Amino acid sequence: MSKKKLSYTEAMAEVEQIVARLRSGDMTIDELTASVRRATELIGECRKHLTTTEAEVERLINPEA
């Protein structure tokens, strides 16, 4: 089963949901590790999106470089 590629906005929204659950205390200790792991994966995906976008913008601004 392949994972659906999330957009930056979707990934950040999921991270925000996880953080909200952590802050509210609405998470069992058993869910904690899985949630932190998922948030870490999502943050990594967001970083990739930002890096890709930065490179694309740089190419548009400086096409001869």
MOPAC internal coordinates of N, CA, C and O (Angstrom, degrees):
PM7 1SCF
backbone

  N    0.0000 0     0.00 0     0.00 0    0    0    0
  C    1.4393 1     0.00 0     0.00 0    1    0    0
  C    1.5221 1   109.04 1     0.00 0    2    1    0
  O    1.2310 1   119.44 1   -56.50 1    3    2    1
  N    1.3260 1   118.67 1   123.50 1    3    2    1
  C    1.4545 1   120.92 1  -179.36 1    5    3    2
  C    1.5241 1   109.87 1   -90.80 1    6    5    3
  O    1.2310 1   121.57 1   -33.71 1    7    6    5
  N    1.3208 1   114.59 1   146.29 1    7    6    5
  C    1.4553 1   120.33 1   179.32 1    9    7    6
  C    1.5203 1   109.30 1   -82.17 1   10    9    7
  O    1.2310 1   120.98 1   -38.37 1   11   10    9
  N    1.3301 1   115.73 1   141.63 1   11   10    9
  C    1.4515 1   121.01 1   175.40 1   13   11   10
  C    1.5235 1   108.27 1   -71.73 1   14   13   11
  O    1.2310 1   120.58 1   -47.67 1   15   14   13
  N    1.3219 1   116.50 1   132.33 1   15   14   13
  C    1.4668 1   120.78 1   178.08 1   17   15   14
  C    1.5221 1   108.12 1   -74.33 1   18   17   15
  O    1.2310 1   121.30 1   -57.82 1   19   18   17
  N    1.3194 1   115.12 1   122.18 1   19   18   17
  C    1.4520 1   120.42 1  -179.21 1   21   19   18
  C    1.5188 1   111.17 1   -86.37 1   22   21   19
  O    1.2310 1   121.04 1   -32.54 1   23   22   21
  N    1.3119 1   115.61 1   147.46 1   23   22   21
  C    1.4573 1   119.80 1   172.28 1   25   23   22
  C    1.5273 1   107.79 1   -75.10 1   26   25   23
  O    1.2310 1   121.03 1   -12.84 1   27   26   25
  N    1.3136 1   115.63 1   167.16 1   27   26   25
  C    1.4682 1   120.70 1   177.63 1   29   27   26
  C    1.5292 1   109.62 1   -57.59 1   30   29   27
  O    1.2310 1   120.59 1   134.65 1   31   30   29
  N    1.3164 1   116.48 1   -45.35 1   31   30   29
  C    1.4613 1   121.47 1  -178.03 1   33   31   30
  C    1.5257 1   111.55 1   -62.62 1   34   33   31
  O    1.2310 1   120.39 1   137.43 1   35   34   33
  N    1.3253 1   116.86 1   -42.57 1   35   34   33
  C    1.4641 1   120.71 1   178.79 1   37   35   34
  C    1.5313 1   111.38 1   -64.86 1   38   37   35
  O    1.2310 1   120.96 1   136.83 1   39   38   37
  N    1.3228 1   115.78 1   -43.17 1   39   38   37
  C    1.4615 1   120.09 1  -179.75 1   41   39   38
  C    1.5231 1   110.82 1   -63.84 1   42   41   39
  O    1.2310 1   120.40 1   135.24 1   43   42   41
  N    1.3307 1   116.85 1   -44.76 1   43   42   41
  C    1.4624 1   119.91 1   179.81 1   45   43   42
  C    1.5234 1   111.48 1   -64.97 1   46   45   43
  O    1.2310 1   120.28 1   142.84 1   47   46   45
  N    1.3170 1   117.07 1   -37.16 1   47   46   45
  C    1.4647 1   120.34 1   178.32 1   49   47   46
  C    1.5280 1   110.22 1   -62.57 1   50   49   47
  O    1.2310 1   120.57 1   139.78 1   51   50   49
  N    1.3356 1   116.52 1   -40.22 1   51   50   49
  C    1.4614 1   119.88 1   178.89 1   53   51   50
  C    1.5285 1   111.25 1   -67.74 1   54   53   51
  O    1.2310 1   120.43 1   140.23 1   55   54   53
  N    1.3238 1   116.79 1   -39.77 1   55   54   53
  C    1.4678 1   120.41 1   176.36 1   57   55   54
  C    1.5290 1   109.40 1   -60.64 1   58   57   55
  O    1.2310 1   120.47 1   135.58 1   59   58   57
  N    1.3203 1   116.70 1   -44.42 1   59   58   57
  C    1.4629 1   120.97 1   179.94 1   61   59   58
  C    1.5284 1   111.56 1   -61.83 1   62   61   59
  O    1.2310 1   120.29 1   142.61 1   63   62   61
  N    1.3290 1   117.05 1   -37.39 1   63   62   61
  C    1.4683 1   120.59 1   176.78 1   65   63   62
  C    1.5239 1   110.85 1   -64.38 1   66   65   63
  O    1.2310 1   120.73 1   136.83 1   67   66   65
  N    1.3151 1   116.21 1   -43.17 1   67   66   65
  C    1.4657 1   120.72 1   179.33 1   69   67   66
  C    1.5254 1   110.30 1   -62.88 1   70   69   67
  O    1.2310 1   120.74 1   134.63 1   71   70   69
  N    1.3243 1   116.20 1   -45.37 1   71   70   69
  C    1.4676 1   120.47 1   179.63 1   73   71   70
  C    1.5275 1   110.34 1   -62.12 1   74   73   71
  O    1.2310 1   120.10 1   138.18 1   75   74   73
  N    1.3074 1   117.42 1   -41.82 1   75   74   73
  C    1.4712 1   121.00 1   179.18 1   77   75   74
  C    1.5330 1   110.82 1   -61.37 1   78   77   75
  O    1.2310 1   120.56 1   138.26 1   79   78   77
  N    1.3227 1   116.53 1   -41.74 1   79   78   77
  C    1.4712 1   119.99 1   178.15 1   81   79   78
  C    1.5233 1   110.97 1   -65.56 1   82   81   79
  O    1.2310 1   120.43 1   139.95 1   83   82   81
  N    1.3369 1   116.78 1   -40.05 1   83   82   81
  C    1.4593 1   120.14 1   177.18 1   85   83   82
  C    1.5223 1   110.98 1   -61.44 1   86   85   83
  O    1.2310 1   120.62 1   133.65 1   87   86   85
  N    1.3119 1   116.43 1   -46.35 1   87   86   85
  C    1.4699 1   121.43 1  -178.36 1   89   87   86
  C    1.5179 1   112.73 1   -66.19 1   90   89   87
  O    1.2310 1   120.65 1   144.69 1   91   90   89
  N    1.3262 1   116.37 1   -35.31 1   91   90   89
  C    1.4633 1   120.05 1  -177.32 1   93   91   90
  C    1.5203 1   112.62 1   -78.46 1   94   93   91
  O    1.2310 1   120.95 1   166.58 1   95   94   93
  N    1.3251 1   115.78 1   -13.42 1   95   94   93
  C    1.4613 1   119.12 1  -176.72 1   97   95   94
  C    1.5182 1   112.35 1    78.06 1   98   97   95
  O    1.2310 1   120.54 1  -167.98 1   99   98   97
  N    1.3347 1   116.58 1    12.02 1   99   98   97
  C    1.4630 1   122.40 1  -178.31 1  101   99   98
  C    1.5263 1   110.77 1   -89.60 1  102  101   99
  O    1.2310 1   121.32 1  -129.85 1  103  102  101
  N    1.3424 1   115.09 1    50.15 1  103  102  101
  C    1.4544 1   119.77 1  -179.21 1  105  103  102
  C    1.5221 1   108.06 1  -150.17 1  106  105  103
  O    1.2310 1   121.64 1   -47.36 1  107  106  105
  N    1.3029 1   114.47 1   132.64 1  107  106  105
  C    1.4610 1   117.96 1   177.89 1  109  107  106
  C    1.5226 1   109.30 1   -78.88 1  110  109  107
  O    1.2310 1   120.95 1   -18.52 1  111  110  109
  N    1.2913 1   115.79 1   161.48 1  111  110  109
  C    1.4632 1   120.85 1   178.74 1  113  111  110
  C    1.5284 1   110.29 1   -61.36 1  114  113  111
  O    1.2310 1   120.76 1   148.66 1  115  114  113
  N    1.3304 1   116.15 1   -31.34 1  115  114  113
  C    1.4622 1   120.37 1   178.60 1  117  115  114
  C    1.5260 1   112.09 1   -68.15 1  118  117  115
  O    1.2310 1   120.44 1   149.86 1  119  118  117
  N    1.3125 1   116.77 1   -30.14 1  119  118  117
  C    1.4648 1   120.85 1   179.28 1  121  119  118
  C    1.5248 1   112.39 1   -82.91 1  122  121  119
  O    1.2310 1   120.44 1   160.71 1  123  122  121
  N    1.3118 1   116.77 1   -19.29 1  123  122  121
  C    1.4524 1   121.80 1  -173.80 1  125  123  122
  C    1.5238 1   113.11 1   -57.45 1  126  125  123
  O    1.2310 1   119.78 1   127.53 1  127  126  125
  N    1.3191 1   118.02 1   -52.47 1  127  126  125
  C    1.4655 1   120.98 1  -177.50 1  129  127  126
  C    1.5244 1   111.27 1   -60.89 1  130  129  127
  O    1.2310 1   120.36 1   133.50 1  131  130  129
  N    1.3166 1   116.91 1   -46.50 1  131  130  129
  C    1.4655 1   120.20 1  -179.67 1  133  131  130
  C    1.5253 1   111.05 1   -63.57 1  134  133  131
  O    1.2310 1   120.25 1   141.41 1  135  134  133
  N    1.3164 1   117.12 1   -38.59 1  135  134  133
  C    1.4637 1   120.82 1  -179.50 1  137  135  134
  C    1.5175 1   111.54 1   -68.61 1  138  137  135
  O    1.2310 1   120.18 1   137.58 1  139  138  137
  N    1.3156 1   117.26 1   -42.42 1  139  138  137
  C    1.4619 1   120.47 1   178.36 1  141  139  138
  C    1.5264 1   109.70 1   -65.60 1  142  141  139
  O    1.2310 1   120.05 1   139.52 1  143  142  141
  N    1.3271 1   117.51 1   -40.48 1  143  142  141
  C    1.4654 1   121.23 1   177.37 1  145  143  142
  C    1.5304 1   110.21 1   -60.55 1  146  145  143
  O    1.2310 1   120.46 1   133.79 1  147  146  145
  N    1.3180 1   116.73 1   -46.21 1  147  146  145
  C    1.4665 1   121.42 1  -179.69 1  149  147  146
  C    1.5305 1   110.43 1   -62.95 1  150  149  147
  O    1.2310 1   120.29 1   135.72 1  151  150  149
  N    1.3198 1   117.06 1   -44.28 1  151  150  149
  C    1.4667 1   120.41 1   179.23 1  153  151  150
  C    1.5284 1   110.52 1   -61.27 1  154  153  151
  O    1.2310 1   120.23 1   139.76 1  155  154  153
  N    1.3220 1   117.16 1   -40.24 1  155  154  153
  C    1.4634 1   121.37 1   178.63 1  157  155  154
  C    1.5287 1   110.68 1   -62.71 1  158  157  155
  O    1.2310 1   120.26 1   137.40 1  159  158  157
  N    1.3324 1   117.11 1   -42.60 1  159  158  157
  C    1.4672 1   121.11 1   177.56 1  161  159  158
  C    1.5297 1   110.59 1   -62.45 1  162  161  159
  O    1.2310 1   120.84 1   135.81 1  163  162  161
  N    1.3151 1   115.99 1   -44.19 1  163  162  161
  C    1.4625 1   120.59 1  -178.90 1  165  163  162
  C    1.5280 1   111.57 1   -64.51 1  166  165  163
  O    1.2310 1   120.40 1   138.78 1  167  166  165
  N    1.3190 1   116.85 1   -41.22 1  167  166  165
  C    1.4646 1   120.85 1   178.07 1  169  167  166
  C    1.5261 1   110.01 1   -63.21 1  170  169  167
  O    1.2310 1   120.23 1   140.83 1  171  170  169
  N    1.3216 1   117.17 1   -39.17 1  171  170  169
  C    1.4627 1   120.78 1   175.59 1  173  171  170
  C    1.5190 1   111.76 1   -60.87 1  174  173  171
  O    1.2310 1   120.44 1   138.20 1  175  174  173
  N    1.3230 1   116.77 1   -41.80 1  175  174  173
  C    1.4629 1   120.92 1   177.71 1  177  175  174
  C    1.5240 1   110.69 1   -64.27 1  178  177  175
  O    1.2310 1   120.71 1   139.76 1  179  178  177
  N    1.3288 1   116.25 1   -40.24 1  179  178  177
  C    1.4647 1   119.74 1   178.29 1  181  179  178
  C    1.5213 1   110.76 1   -62.91 1  182  181  179
  O    1.2310 1   120.44 1   138.93 1  183  182  181
  N    1.3150 1   116.76 1   -41.07 1  183  182  181
  C    1.4655 1   120.26 1   177.75 1  185  183  182
  C    1.5258 1   111.14 1   -61.17 1  186  185  183
  O    1.2310 1   120.60 1   139.20 1  187  186  185
  N    1.3389 1   116.46 1   -40.80 1  187  186  185
  C    1.4693 1   120.01 1   177.74 1  189  187  186
  C    1.5259 1   110.68 1   -61.88 1  190  189  187
  O    1.2310 1   120.91 1   135.65 1  191  190  189
  N    1.3395 1   115.86 1   -44.35 1  191  190  189
  C    1.4702 1   119.97 1   178.30 1  193  191  190
  C    1.5229 1   110.27 1   -58.71 1  194  193  191
  O    1.2310 1   120.37 1   134.28 1  195  194  193
  N    1.3245 1   116.89 1   -45.72 1  195  194  193
  C    1.4597 1   120.73 1  -178.09 1  197  195  194
  C    1.5193 1   111.64 1   -64.73 1  198  197  195
  O    1.2310 1   120.45 1   138.36 1  199  198  197
  N    1.3319 1   116.74 1   -41.64 1  199  198  197
  C    1.4652 1   120.89 1   179.46 1  201  199  198
  C    1.5265 1   110.73 1   -63.47 1  202  201  199
  O    1.2310 1   120.60 1   135.09 1  203  202  201
  N    1.3169 1   116.46 1   -44.91 1  203  202  201
  C    1.4657 1   121.69 1   178.61 1  205  203  202
  C    1.5238 1   110.89 1   -62.13 1  206  205  203
  O    1.2310 1   120.76 1   134.77 1  207  206  205
  N    1.3200 1   116.15 1   -45.23 1  207  206  205
  C    1.4572 1   120.52 1  -179.51 1  209  207  206
  C    1.5188 1   110.88 1   -64.29 1  210  209  207
  O    1.2310 1   120.55 1   137.98 1  211  210  209
  N    1.3217 1   116.56 1   -42.02 1  211  210  209
  C    1.4565 1   120.77 1   178.64 1  213  211  210
  C    1.5328 1   110.87 1   -60.02 1  214  213  211
  O    1.2310 1   120.46 1   136.19 1  215  214  213
  N    1.3223 1   116.72 1   -43.81 1  215  214  213
  C    1.4640 1   120.89 1   179.62 1  217  215  214
  C    1.5281 1   110.92 1   -64.57 1  218  217  215
  O    1.2310 1   120.26 1   139.04 1  219  218  217
  N    1.3259 1   117.10 1   -40.96 1  219  218  217
  C    1.4648 1   120.63 1   179.83 1  221  219  218
  C    1.5269 1   110.82 1   -65.26 1  222  221  219
  O    1.2310 1   120.48 1   136.92 1  223  222  221
  N    1.3180 1   116.68 1   -43.08 1  223  222  221
  C    1.4620 1   120.50 1   179.08 1  225  223  222
  C    1.5269 1   109.98 1   -64.45 1  226  225  223
  O    1.2310 1   120.51 1   137.75 1  227  226  225
  N    1.3111 1   116.64 1   -42.25 1  227  226  225
  C    1.4695 1   120.56 1   178.65 1  229  227  226
  C    1.5302 1   110.95 1   -60.07 1  230  229  227
  O    1.2310 1   120.15 1   138.58 1  231  230  229
  N    1.3375 1   117.31 1   -41.42 1  231  230  229
  C    1.4743 1   120.82 1   178.18 1  233  231  230
  C    1.5260 1   110.97 1   -64.65 1  234  233  231
  O    1.2310 1   120.42 1   143.05 1  235  234  233
  N    1.3242 1   116.81 1   -36.95 1  235  234  233
  C    1.4693 1   119.92 1   179.10 1  237  235  234
  C    1.5122 1   112.36 1   -70.20 1  238  237  235
  O    1.2310 1   121.02 1   141.97 1  239  238  237
  N    1.3188 1   115.66 1   -38.03 1  239  238  237
  C    1.4759 1   120.11 1  -179.15 1  241  239  238
  C    1.5234 1   110.88 1   -74.68 1  242  241  239
  O    1.2310 1   120.32 1   140.49 1  243  242  241
  N    1.3182 1   116.99 1   -39.51 1  243  242  241
  C    1.4641 1   122.37 1  -177.47 1  245  243  242
  C    1.5360 1   110.25 1  -124.87 1  246  245  243
  O    1.2310 1   120.23 1  -106.66 1  247  246  245
  N    1.3295 1   117.17 1    73.34 1  247  246  245
  C    1.4697 1   119.22 1  -175.86 1  249  247  246
  C    1.5257 1   114.26 1   -64.97 1  250  249  247
  O    1.2310 1   119.62 1   155.88 1  251  250  249
  N    1.3358 1   118.33 1   -24.12 1  251  250  249
  C    1.4655 1   119.13 1  -179.20 1  253  251  250
  C    1.5151 1   112.63 1   -83.78 1  254  253  251
  O    1.2310 1   119.80 1   167.62 1  255  254  253
  N    1.2858 1   117.99 1   -12.38 1  255  254  253
  C    1.4815 1   120.67 1  -176.56 1  257  255  254
  C    1.5034 1   112.45 1   -74.37 1  258  257  255
  O    1.2310 1   120.10 1   180.00 1  259  258  257

